[in-house]
Amino acid sequence: MATASGNKKTTTVVIAASAVTLILYLVPFLHPLSYPFMLLGTLVHEMGHGLAAILVGGQFDSFKMWADGSGVAHIYGATGRMSRAFVAASGLILPALAALVFFLAVKSERSSRFTLASFGIVLVLSIMLVIRNLFGIFFVAGLSALSFYFSLGPGKKYCQMWVAFFATQLTLSAFARSDYLFTKTAMTSEGPMPSDVAQIADALFLPYWFWGAMCGLFSLAILIFGIRRVFN
């Protein structure tokens, strides 16, 4: 059962995490400190593409991420205009959806531990099944270890605070590189390629910046909902 003290601590962490993250992204000389958050956003973003491809009957072949924060999910078989748009959009909105799951779990120590342990298992499976470069393996393995530490290990008494912090980072990751929501071209270590919003616009209708704005507003709505959930 969540206690008043636990709720107060969780609320404090959510507010502090939001403030600290925004400061890291807005103050130029603090940008290096936001590096792990950028990698987290890349991971969930690209996994969103891969999982969406599987849902529409395609194949998630492999995933790579690099030290510069870029990443690529190699997928096949996602044909059709709606399928292509869904796969492209999923990378942009999965961080917010994952954040929602963490926000819903934050009020209970039991659900917080379960969610973190489940996430750790998903990360281990992703290493075994789709991650195909050394940097990606090391980063995801470290993130998985942290998830298990706060869910099953000595850090389990801090699980709710970790879940609240993690949820905030996932939601705000959509705005870490907000310019990506309004650009036609994405630069990766494999070279330039059409951005996700450009792919959505090509598959459907309306300009790419419209879809970028929709994805950004969706993530903002999730953050507002999550904070209200913590306070109530």
Secondary structure, DSSP 8 states (H G I E B T S, - for coil): ---HHHHHHHHHHHHHHHHHHHHHHHSGGGGGGGHHHHHHHHHHHHHHHHHHHHHTT-EEEEEEE-TTS-EEEEEE---SHHHHHHHHHHHHHHHHHHHHHHHHHTT-HHHHHHHHHHHHHHHHHHHHHTB-SHHHHHHHHHHHHHHHHHHTSGGGGGHHHHHHHHHHHHHHHHHHTGGGGG-SEEEETTEEEE-HHHHHHHHSSS-HHHHHHHHHHHHHHHHHHHHHHHH-
